[in-house]
């Protein structure tokens, strides 16, 4: 079996669930994130449960050299699917969050995503075959006061992905933007958000299943969950001043409740 998928951020959350689904569907897997011990555990579990091959390449995507190093570490494999899932965000007004944290978000959510796409797309184009799944967010569809740079990074990821999908659609490559709403993962704890009490919060498994299905169908945009699709339609019809004020209020409320 020579079909390989590479998944970033495969240790937890949506990336881990995507890895489980790809393994179930018998794709060989390159798994990457920072935590090598956890990656090795995940890889061993997936190999045991499914007849697949795995390769672990631990990388910190916030370092400038990581995308090229990841590409070089897999240059002997035919990567037919690239999943740019790794991402992070920090709660707080722009001026109150340390600049290093903004840099981290921009590097992982935008720069690494673009560079990995660029590097892995080239051999796909030569073969005339390939799939790319970029995990953006519903945050792509309106500005997000109090999580400013994260929302902006996801608007970037979505716009970049959709444009690329149209550029390469006649060359055998599909590019899909996965835009989940609030999902049960470690994301909020890691980013210093309050506890998540959003109604209709989805499981990482349900989000990953929707992403995998959409990717395989070659869709340009996947928004998992009918309630999220409805919310996006609603947001698109409302003035930005209204939707951004709602986001600000919801996140401030969440933080105040969380800090009690
Ligand atoms: N949860 C939500 O509500 C939600 C909603 C919309 C979109 N999303 C998006 O979904 C994607 C997955 O997030 P999640 O919710 O599953 O979050 P998560 O549970 O926090 O998982 C994030 C993954 O990214 C990896 N990662 C973080 N920083 C990294 C770095 N510097 N270098 C390499 N890998 C790094 C983490 O592994 P290590 O710590 O081992 O590096 C982990 O595997 C993100 O792009 C996120 O923005 C999430």
py3Dmol code that shows the C-alpha trace and the ligand (Angstrom):
import py3Dmol

protein = """\
ATOM      1  CA  UNK A   1       0.000   0.000   0.000  1.00  0.00           C
ATOM      2  CA  UNK A   2       1.685   3.223  -1.124  1.00  0.00           C
ATOM      3  CA  UNK A   3      -0.986   5.806  -0.307  1.00  0.00           C
ATOM      4  CA  UNK A   4       0.150   8.109   2.521  1.00  0.00           C
ATOM      5  CA  UNK A   5      -1.648  10.910   4.342  1.00  0.00           C
ATOM      6  CA  UNK A   6       0.223  13.451   6.466  1.00  0.00           C
ATOM      7  CA  UNK A   7      -1.670  14.960   9.413  1.00  0.00           C
ATOM      8  CA  UNK A   8      -0.374  17.858  11.511  1.00  0.00           C
ATOM      9  CA  UNK A   9      -1.523  18.204  15.116  1.00  0.00           C
ATOM     10  CA  UNK A  10      -2.251  14.475  15.347  1.00  0.00           C
ATOM     11  CA  UNK A  11      -1.767  14.055  19.111  1.00  0.00           C
ATOM     12  CA  UNK A  12      -5.152  15.296  20.353  1.00  0.00           C
ATOM     13  CA  UNK A  13      -8.526  16.710  19.378  1.00  0.00           C
ATOM     14  CA  UNK A  14      -9.661  16.938  15.766  1.00  0.00           C
ATOM     15  CA  UNK A  15      -6.259  15.855  14.384  1.00  0.00           C
ATOM     16  CA  UNK A  16      -6.232  12.664  16.465  1.00  0.00           C
ATOM     17  CA  UNK A  17      -9.761  11.809  15.326  1.00  0.00           C
ATOM     18  CA  UNK A  18      -8.807  12.477  11.706  1.00  0.00           C
ATOM     19  CA  UNK A  19      -5.832  10.127  12.151  1.00  0.00           C
ATOM     20  CA  UNK A  20      -8.149   7.397  13.504  1.00  0.00           C
ATOM     21  CA  UNK A  21     -10.520   7.805  10.553  1.00  0.00           C
ATOM     22  CA  UNK A  22      -7.718   7.794   7.961  1.00  0.00           C
ATOM     23  CA  UNK A  23      -6.321   4.644   9.607  1.00  0.00           C
ATOM     24  CA  UNK A  24      -9.744   2.989   9.603  1.00  0.00           C
ATOM     25  CA  UNK A  25      -9.938   3.752   5.861  1.00  0.00           C
ATOM     26  CA  UNK A  26      -6.493   2.145   5.434  1.00  0.00           C
ATOM     27  CA  UNK A  27      -4.348   5.151   4.592  1.00  0.00           C
ATOM     28  CA  UNK A  28      -0.736   4.932   5.737  1.00  0.00           C
ATOM     29  CA  UNK A  29      -0.021   7.854   8.025  1.00  0.00           C
ATOM     30  CA  UNK A  30       2.691  10.404   8.718  1.00  0.00           C
ATOM     31  CA  UNK A  31       1.815  11.862  12.113  1.00  0.00           C
ATOM     32  CA  UNK A  32       3.286  15.110  13.318  1.00  0.00           C
ATOM     33  CA  UNK A  33       2.996  17.458  16.334  1.00  0.00           C
ATOM     34  CA  UNK A  34       5.475  18.490  19.051  1.00  0.00           C
ATOM     35  CA  UNK A  35       4.897  15.694  21.603  1.00  0.00           C
ATOM     36  CA  UNK A  36       6.927  12.773  20.203  1.00  0.00           C
ATOM     37  CA  UNK A  37       6.063  10.278  22.973  1.00  0.00           C
ATOM     38  CA  UNK A  38       2.353  10.873  22.439  1.00  0.00           C
ATOM     39  CA  UNK A  39       2.773  10.592  18.642  1.00  0.00           C
ATOM     40  CA  UNK A  40       4.538   7.227  19.075  1.00  0.00           C
ATOM     41  CA  UNK A  41       1.660   5.974  21.268  1.00  0.00           C
ATOM     42  CA  UNK A  42      -0.938   7.092  18.732  1.00  0.00           C
ATOM     43  CA  UNK A  43       1.014   5.510  15.871  1.00  0.00           C
ATOM     44  CA  UNK A  44       1.387   2.202  17.741  1.00  0.00           C
ATOM     45  CA  UNK A  45      -2.355   2.107  18.545  1.00  0.00           C
ATOM     46  CA  UNK A  46      -3.297   2.827  14.937  1.00  0.00           C
ATOM     47  CA  UNK A  47      -0.889   0.197  13.570  1.00  0.00           C
ATOM     48  CA  UNK A  48      -2.268  -2.395  16.008  1.00  0.00           C
ATOM     49  CA  UNK A  49      -5.905  -1.716  15.135  1.00  0.00           C
ATOM     50  CA  UNK A  50      -5.510  -1.302  11.361  1.00  0.00           C
ATOM     51  CA  UNK A  51      -3.184  -2.814   8.796  1.00  0.00           C
ATOM     52  CA  UNK A  52      -1.307   0.365   8.001  1.00  0.00           C
ATOM     53  CA  UNK A  53       2.199   1.778   8.109  1.00  0.00           C
ATOM     54  CA  UNK A  54       3.004   4.883  10.118  1.00  0.00           C
ATOM     55  CA  UNK A  55       5.841   7.349  10.431  1.00  0.00           C
ATOM     56  CA  UNK A  56       6.247   9.802  13.288  1.00  0.00           C
ATOM     57  CA  UNK A  57       8.009  13.113  12.657  1.00  0.00           C
ATOM     58  CA  UNK A  58       7.953  15.379  15.714  1.00  0.00           C
ATOM     59  CA  UNK A  59       8.139  19.063  14.741  1.00  0.00           C
ATOM     60  CA  UNK A  60       7.310  22.404  16.282  1.00  0.00           C
ATOM     61  CA  UNK A  61       5.540  24.235  13.481  1.00  0.00           C
ATOM     62  CA  UNK A  62       6.213  27.572  15.131  1.00  0.00           C
ATOM     63  CA  UNK A  63       9.861  27.294  14.033  1.00  0.00           C
ATOM     64  CA  UNK A  64      10.646  28.692  10.600  1.00  0.00           C
ATOM     65  CA  UNK A  65      12.532  25.604   9.387  1.00  0.00           C
ATOM     66  CA  UNK A  66       9.876  23.019  10.402  1.00  0.00           C
ATOM     67  CA  UNK A  67       7.838  22.832   7.147  1.00  0.00           C
ATOM     68  CA  UNK A  68      10.925  22.165   4.987  1.00  0.00           C
ATOM     69  CA  UNK A  69      12.277  19.654   7.551  1.00  0.00           C
ATOM     70  CA  UNK A  70       8.941  17.825   7.564  1.00  0.00           C
ATOM     71  CA  UNK A  71       8.913  17.741   3.770  1.00  0.00           C
ATOM     72  CA  UNK A  72      12.492  16.420   3.678  1.00  0.00           C
ATOM     73  CA  UNK A  73      11.717  13.759   6.323  1.00  0.00           C
ATOM     74  CA  UNK A  74       8.982  12.308   4.080  1.00  0.00           C
ATOM     75  CA  UNK A  75      10.530  12.821   0.637  1.00  0.00           C
ATOM     76  CA  UNK A  76      10.764   9.028   0.104  1.00  0.00           C
ATOM     77  CA  UNK A  77       6.966   8.660   0.487  1.00  0.00           C
ATOM     78  CA  UNK A  78       4.103   9.473  -1.881  1.00  0.00           C
ATOM     79  CA  UNK A  79       1.999  11.852   0.186  1.00  0.00           C
ATOM     80  CA  UNK A  80      -1.351  11.872  -1.586  1.00  0.00           C
ATOM     81  CA  UNK A  81      -3.224  13.696   1.204  1.00  0.00           C
ATOM     82  CA  UNK A  82      -2.021  16.621   3.298  1.00  0.00           C
ATOM     83  CA  UNK A  83      -4.028  17.652   6.366  1.00  0.00           C
ATOM     84  CA  UNK A  84      -3.034  21.005   7.873  1.00  0.00           C
ATOM     85  CA  UNK A  85      -4.850  20.684  11.187  1.00  0.00           C
ATOM     86  CA  UNK A  86      -2.423  21.986  13.853  1.00  0.00           C
ATOM     87  CA  UNK A  87      -3.566  25.314  15.213  1.00  0.00           C
ATOM     88  CA  UNK A  88      -3.926  27.368  18.344  1.00  0.00           C
ATOM     89  CA  UNK A  89      -5.358  30.595  19.683  1.00  0.00           C
ATOM     90  CA  UNK A  90      -5.104  32.693  22.842  1.00  0.00           C
ATOM     91  CA  UNK A  91      -7.859  34.476  24.653  1.00  0.00           C
ATOM     92  CA  UNK A  92      -7.405  38.185  25.403  1.00  0.00           C
ATOM     93  CA  UNK A  93      -7.579  41.678  23.948  1.00  0.00           C
ATOM     94  CA  UNK A  94      -4.842  42.205  21.353  1.00  0.00           C
ATOM     95  CA  UNK A  95      -2.779  44.666  23.420  1.00  0.00           C
ATOM     96  CA  UNK A  96      -2.910  42.471  26.554  1.00  0.00           C
ATOM     97  CA  UNK A  97      -1.549  39.302  24.929  1.00  0.00           C
ATOM     98  CA  UNK A  98       2.276  39.032  24.718  1.00  0.00           C
ATOM     99  CA  UNK A  99       3.600  39.568  21.193  1.00  0.00           C
ATOM    100  CA  UNK A 100       5.298  36.141  21.274  1.00  0.00           C
ATOM    101  CA  UNK A 101       1.880  34.510  21.499  1.00  0.00           C
ATOM    102  CA  UNK A 102       0.615  36.450  18.485  1.00  0.00           C
ATOM    103  CA  UNK A 103       3.747  35.335  16.597  1.00  0.00           C
ATOM    104  CA  UNK A 104       3.057  31.710  17.550  1.00  0.00           C
ATOM    105  CA  UNK A 105      -0.505  31.856  16.254  1.00  0.00           C
ATOM    106  CA  UNK A 106       0.535  33.521  12.987  1.00  0.00           C
ATOM    107  CA  UNK A 107       3.413  31.085  12.414  1.00  0.00           C
ATOM    108  CA  UNK A 108       1.428  27.884  13.058  1.00  0.00           C
ATOM    109  CA  UNK A 109      -2.018  28.880  11.719  1.00  0.00           C
ATOM    110  CA  UNK A 110      -0.848  30.760   8.620  1.00  0.00           C
ATOM    111  CA  UNK A 111       2.862  30.545   7.714  1.00  0.00           C
ATOM    112  CA  UNK A 112       3.337  26.815   8.338  1.00  0.00           C
ATOM    113  CA  UNK A 113       0.006  26.051   6.654  1.00  0.00           C
ATOM    114  CA  UNK A 114       0.985  27.978   3.518  1.00  0.00           C
ATOM    115  CA  UNK A 115       4.528  26.574   3.410  1.00  0.00           C
ATOM    116  CA  UNK A 116       3.443  22.952   3.902  1.00  0.00           C
ATOM    117  CA  UNK A 117       0.774  23.392   1.241  1.00  0.00           C
ATOM    118  CA  UNK A 118       3.338  24.867  -1.156  1.00  0.00           C
ATOM    119  CA  UNK A 119       5.888  22.099  -0.563  1.00  0.00           C
ATOM    120  CA  UNK A 120       3.499  19.104  -0.735  1.00  0.00           C
ATOM    121  CA  UNK A 121       1.404  20.542  -3.583  1.00  0.00           C
ATOM    122  CA  UNK A 122       4.343  20.516  -6.035  1.00  0.00           C
ATOM    123  CA  UNK A 123       4.703  16.693  -6.214  1.00  0.00           C
ATOM    124  CA  UNK A 124       0.901  16.344  -6.243  1.00  0.00           C
ATOM    125  CA  UNK A 125       0.760  18.607  -9.301  1.00  0.00           C
ATOM    126  CA  UNK A 126       3.497  16.561 -10.990  1.00  0.00           C
ATOM    127  CA  UNK A 127       1.446  13.395 -10.377  1.00  0.00           C
ATOM    128  CA  UNK A 128      -1.815  15.142 -11.327  1.00  0.00           C
ATOM    129  CA  UNK A 129      -3.400  13.793  -8.150  1.00  0.00           C
ATOM    130  CA  UNK A 130      -3.762  14.849  -4.534  1.00  0.00           C
ATOM    131  CA  UNK A 131      -5.971  16.107  -1.736  1.00  0.00           C
ATOM    132  CA  UNK A 132      -5.408  18.872   0.792  1.00  0.00           C
ATOM    133  CA  UNK A 133      -7.544  19.515   3.881  1.00  0.00           C
ATOM    134  CA  UNK A 134      -6.905  22.788   5.719  1.00  0.00           C
ATOM    135  CA  UNK A 135      -8.599  23.185   9.088  1.00  0.00           C
ATOM    136  CA  UNK A 136      -9.864  26.757   9.360  1.00  0.00           C
ATOM    137  CA  UNK A 137     -12.866  27.592  11.564  1.00  0.00           C
ATOM    138  CA  UNK A 138     -16.246  29.291  11.637  1.00  0.00           C
ATOM    139  CA  UNK A 139     -14.131  32.116  13.051  1.00  0.00           C
ATOM    140  CA  UNK A 140     -13.199  32.736   9.396  1.00  0.00           C
ATOM    141  CA  UNK A 141     -16.545  34.373   8.704  1.00  0.00           C
ATOM    142  CA  UNK A 142     -16.502  37.379  11.032  1.00  0.00           C
ATOM    143  CA  UNK A 143     -13.962  39.414  13.027  1.00  0.00           C
ATOM    144  CA  UNK A 144     -13.397  38.190  16.597  1.00  0.00           C
ATOM    145  CA  UNK A 145     -12.776  40.873  19.203  1.00  0.00           C
ATOM    146  CA  UNK A 146     -10.994  39.339  22.264  1.00  0.00           C
ATOM    147  CA  UNK A 147      -9.475  36.556  20.097  1.00  0.00           C
ATOM    148  CA  UNK A 148      -8.432  38.906  17.359  1.00  0.00           C
ATOM    149  CA  UNK A 149      -5.337  37.327  15.781  1.00  0.00           C
ATOM    150  CA  UNK A 150      -6.806  33.796  15.898  1.00  0.00           C
ATOM    151  CA  UNK A 151      -9.963  34.891  14.057  1.00  0.00           C
ATOM    152  CA  UNK A 152      -7.871  36.805  11.520  1.00  0.00           C
ATOM    153  CA  UNK A 153      -5.633  33.762  10.996  1.00  0.00           C
ATOM    154  CA  UNK A 154      -8.657  31.574  10.275  1.00  0.00           C
ATOM    155  CA  UNK A 155     -10.089  34.129   7.819  1.00  0.00           C
ATOM    156  CA  UNK A 156      -6.700  33.951   6.095  1.00  0.00           C
ATOM    157  CA  UNK A 157      -6.654  30.128   6.115  1.00  0.00           C
ATOM    158  CA  UNK A 158     -10.157  29.953   4.646  1.00  0.00           C
ATOM    159  CA  UNK A 159      -9.559  32.557   1.933  1.00  0.00           C
ATOM    160  CA  UNK A 160      -6.220  31.001   0.974  1.00  0.00           C
ATOM    161  CA  UNK A 161      -7.708  27.502   0.838  1.00  0.00           C
ATOM    162  CA  UNK A 162     -10.776  28.420  -1.198  1.00  0.00           C
ATOM    163  CA  UNK A 163      -8.718  30.390  -3.731  1.00  0.00           C
ATOM    164  CA  UNK A 164      -6.224  27.553  -4.073  1.00  0.00           C
ATOM    165  CA  UNK A 165      -9.059  25.063  -4.583  1.00  0.00           C
ATOM    166  CA  UNK A 166     -10.179  27.084  -7.601  1.00  0.00           C
ATOM    167  CA  UNK A 167      -6.642  27.444  -8.965  1.00  0.00           C
ATOM    168  CA  UNK A 168      -5.893  23.711  -8.982  1.00  0.00           C
ATOM    169  CA  UNK A 169      -9.323  22.167  -9.592  1.00  0.00           C
ATOM    170  CA  UNK A 170      -8.519  21.374 -13.229  1.00  0.00           C
ATOM    171  CA  UNK A 171      -5.179  19.782 -12.359  1.00  0.00           C
ATOM    172  CA  UNK A 172      -6.384  16.737 -10.422  1.00  0.00           C
ATOM    173  CA  UNK A 173      -6.036  18.273  -6.957  1.00  0.00           C
ATOM    174  CA  UNK A 174      -8.849  19.023  -4.517  1.00  0.00           C
ATOM    175  CA  UNK A 175      -8.431  21.492  -1.661  1.00  0.00           C
ATOM    176  CA  UNK A 176     -10.938  21.585   1.193  1.00  0.00           C
ATOM    177  CA  UNK A 177     -11.433  24.099   4.007  1.00  0.00           C
ATOM    178  CA  UNK A 178     -12.883  22.516   7.146  1.00  0.00           C
ATOM    179  CA  UNK A 179     -14.608  25.202   9.234  1.00  0.00           C
ATOM    180  CA  UNK A 180     -15.781  23.723  12.547  1.00  0.00           C
ATOM    181  CA  UNK A 181     -17.714  25.577  15.212  1.00  0.00           C
ATOM    182  CA  UNK A 182     -17.056  25.023  18.914  1.00  0.00           C
ATOM    183  CA  UNK A 183     -15.684  21.502  19.378  1.00  0.00           C
ATOM    184  CA  UNK A 184     -14.763  19.547  22.524  1.00  0.00           C
ATOM    185  CA  UNK A 185     -10.914  19.445  22.488  1.00  0.00           C
ATOM    186  CA  UNK A 186      -7.970  20.773  24.501  1.00  0.00           C
ATOM    187  CA  UNK A 187      -7.983  23.964  22.413  1.00  0.00           C
ATOM    188  CA  UNK A 188      -9.777  26.174  24.954  1.00  0.00           C
ATOM    189  CA  UNK A 189      -7.761  25.025  27.956  1.00  0.00           C
ATOM    190  CA  UNK A 190      -4.491  25.537  26.073  1.00  0.00           C
ATOM    191  CA  UNK A 191      -5.520  29.042  24.974  1.00  0.00           C
ATOM    192  CA  UNK A 192      -6.624  30.318  28.382  1.00  0.00           C
ATOM    193  CA  UNK A 193     -10.304  30.527  27.487  1.00  0.00           C
ATOM    194  CA  UNK A 194     -12.906  29.987  30.172  1.00  0.00           C
ATOM    195  CA  UNK A 195     -14.821  26.699  30.289  1.00  0.00           C
ATOM    196  CA  UNK A 196     -16.793  25.963  27.125  1.00  0.00           C
ATOM    197  CA  UNK A 197     -20.536  26.116  27.683  1.00  0.00           C
ATOM    198  CA  UNK A 198     -21.622  26.688  24.097  1.00  0.00           C
ATOM    199  CA  UNK A 199     -24.821  24.762  23.378  1.00  0.00           C
ATOM    200  CA  UNK A 200     -24.504  22.176  20.592  1.00  0.00           C
ATOM    201  CA  UNK A 201     -20.726  21.863  21.005  1.00  0.00           C
ATOM    202  CA  UNK A 202     -19.653  19.038  18.672  1.00  0.00           C
ATOM    203  CA  UNK A 203     -17.382  16.097  19.393  1.00  0.00           C
ATOM    204  CA  UNK A 204     -13.982  16.040  17.700  1.00  0.00           C
ATOM    205  CA  UNK A 205     -14.995  12.710  16.128  1.00  0.00           C
ATOM    206  CA  UNK A 206     -18.126  14.172  14.482  1.00  0.00           C
ATOM    207  CA  UNK A 207     -16.121  17.122  13.135  1.00  0.00           C
ATOM    208  CA  UNK A 208     -13.394  14.824  11.801  1.00  0.00           C
ATOM    209  CA  UNK A 209     -15.935  12.497  10.124  1.00  0.00           C
ATOM    210  CA  UNK A 210     -17.515  15.490   8.353  1.00  0.00           C
ATOM    211  CA  UNK A 211     -14.068  16.735   7.310  1.00  0.00           C
ATOM    212  CA  UNK A 212     -13.026  13.338   5.946  1.00  0.00           C
ATOM    213  CA  UNK A 213     -16.284  12.934   3.991  1.00  0.00           C
ATOM    214  CA  UNK A 214     -16.007  16.435   2.510  1.00  0.00           C
ATOM    215  CA  UNK A 215     -12.353  15.895   1.622  1.00  0.00           C
ATOM    216  CA  UNK A 216     -13.116  12.629  -0.161  1.00  0.00           C
ATOM    217  CA  UNK A 217     -15.928  14.310  -2.090  1.00  0.00           C
ATOM    218  CA  UNK A 218     -13.590  17.124  -3.122  1.00  0.00           C
ATOM    219  CA  UNK A 219     -15.696  19.853  -1.496  1.00  0.00           C
ATOM    220  CA  UNK A 220     -14.152  23.312  -1.201  1.00  0.00           C
ATOM    221  CA  UNK A 221     -15.868  24.102   2.102  1.00  0.00           C
ATOM    222  CA  UNK A 222     -17.123  21.877   4.918  1.00  0.00           C
ATOM    223  CA  UNK A 223     -18.980  23.336   7.925  1.00  0.00           C
ATOM    224  CA  UNK A 224     -19.801  20.436  10.259  1.00  0.00           C
ATOM    225  CA  UNK A 225     -23.230  20.519  11.970  1.00  0.00           C
ATOM    226  CA  UNK A 226     -26.543  21.941  10.740  1.00  0.00           C
ATOM    227  CA  UNK A 227     -26.560  24.525  13.555  1.00  0.00           C
ATOM    228  CA  UNK A 228     -23.146  25.820  12.489  1.00  0.00           C
ATOM    229  CA  UNK A 229     -24.212  26.044   8.831  1.00  0.00           C
ATOM    230  CA  UNK A 230     -27.271  27.989   9.934  1.00  0.00           C
ATOM    231  CA  UNK A 231     -25.158  30.323  12.076  1.00  0.00           C
ATOM    232  CA  UNK A 232     -22.810  31.037   9.148  1.00  0.00           C
ATOM    233  CA  UNK A 233     -25.756  31.806   6.831  1.00  0.00           C
ATOM    234  CA  UNK A 234     -27.156  34.128   9.512  1.00  0.00           C
ATOM    235  CA  UNK A 235     -23.781  35.838  10.069  1.00  0.00           C
ATOM    236  CA  UNK A 236     -23.376  36.451   6.338  1.00  0.00           C
ATOM    237  CA  UNK A 237     -26.689  38.319   6.206  1.00  0.00           C
ATOM    238  CA  UNK A 238     -26.013  40.523   9.242  1.00  0.00           C
ATOM    239  CA  UNK A 239     -23.849  43.679   9.364  1.00  0.00           C
ATOM    240  CA  UNK A 240     -20.297  43.016  10.578  1.00  0.00           C
ATOM    241  CA  UNK A 241     -20.855  45.473  13.427  1.00  0.00           C
ATOM    242  CA  UNK A 242     -23.586  43.174  14.765  1.00  0.00           C
ATOM    243  CA  UNK A 243     -21.836  39.808  14.343  1.00  0.00           C
ATOM    244  CA  UNK A 244     -18.549  41.120  15.798  1.00  0.00           C
ATOM    245  CA  UNK A 245     -20.389  42.612  18.779  1.00  0.00           C
ATOM    246  CA  UNK A 246     -22.053  39.220  19.395  1.00  0.00           C
ATOM    247  CA  UNK A 247     -18.661  37.466  19.293  1.00  0.00           C
ATOM    248  CA  UNK A 248     -17.187  40.004  21.720  1.00  0.00           C
ATOM    249  CA  UNK A 249     -20.089  39.638  24.132  1.00  0.00           C
ATOM    250  CA  UNK A 250     -20.092  35.826  24.017  1.00  0.00           C
ATOM    251  CA  UNK A 251     -16.349  35.541  24.655  1.00  0.00           C
ATOM    252  CA  UNK A 252     -16.297  38.183  27.410  1.00  0.00           C
ATOM    253  CA  UNK A 253     -19.202  36.406  29.126  1.00  0.00           C
ATOM    254  CA  UNK A 254     -17.473  33.059  28.819  1.00  0.00           C
ATOM    255  CA  UNK A 255     -14.289  34.493  30.378  1.00  0.00           C
ATOM    256  CA  UNK A 256     -16.126  36.187  33.258  1.00  0.00           C
ATOM    257  CA  UNK A 257     -18.037  32.969  34.018  1.00  0.00           C
ATOM    258  CA  UNK A 258     -14.839  30.952  33.689  1.00  0.00           C
ATOM    259  CA  UNK A 259     -12.904  33.069  36.145  1.00  0.00           C
ATOM    260  CA  UNK A 260     -15.535  32.804  38.896  1.00  0.00           C
TER     261      UNK A 260
END
"""
ligand_1 = """\
48
LIG
N -11.805 23.175 19.190
C -12.540 24.042 18.508
O -13.598 24.520 18.987
C -12.126 24.433 17.112
C -13.064 25.133 16.327
C -12.702 25.515 15.051
C -11.463 25.207 14.542
N -10.563 24.527 15.318
C -9.246 24.248 14.722
O -9.046 22.844 14.703
C -7.638 22.560 14.677
C -7.336 21.504 15.719
O -7.604 22.074 17.000
P -8.170 21.235 18.231
O -9.413 21.903 18.674
O -8.167 19.784 17.925
O -7.057 21.652 19.294
P -6.104 20.813 20.299
O -6.879 19.711 20.946
O -5.480 21.844 21.143
O -5.025 20.161 19.318
C -4.075 20.959 18.660
C -3.055 20.073 17.959
O -2.095 20.924 17.326
C -0.779 20.564 17.771
N 0.051 21.765 17.880
C -0.169 22.872 18.640
N 0.863 23.731 18.542
C 1.750 23.157 17.675
C 3.026 23.541 17.177
N 3.626 24.686 17.554
N 3.673 22.708 16.327
C 3.106 21.538 15.952
N 1.907 21.114 16.394
C 1.243 21.914 17.257
C -0.995 19.885 19.128
O 0.009 18.914 19.419
P 1.320 19.171 20.356
O 0.878 19.962 21.548
O 1.823 17.797 20.651
O 2.270 19.926 19.479
C -2.319 19.159 18.904
O -2.085 17.918 18.293
C -6.943 23.903 14.913
O -6.490 24.417 13.691
C -8.049 24.781 15.485
O -7.829 26.141 15.241
C -10.861 24.134 16.585
"""
view = py3Dmol.view(width=600, height=400)
view.addModel(protein, "pdb")
view.setStyle({"model": 0}, {"cartoon": {"style": "trace"}})
view.addModel(ligand_1, "xyz")
view.setStyle({"model": 1}, {"stick": {}})
view.zoomTo()
view.show()
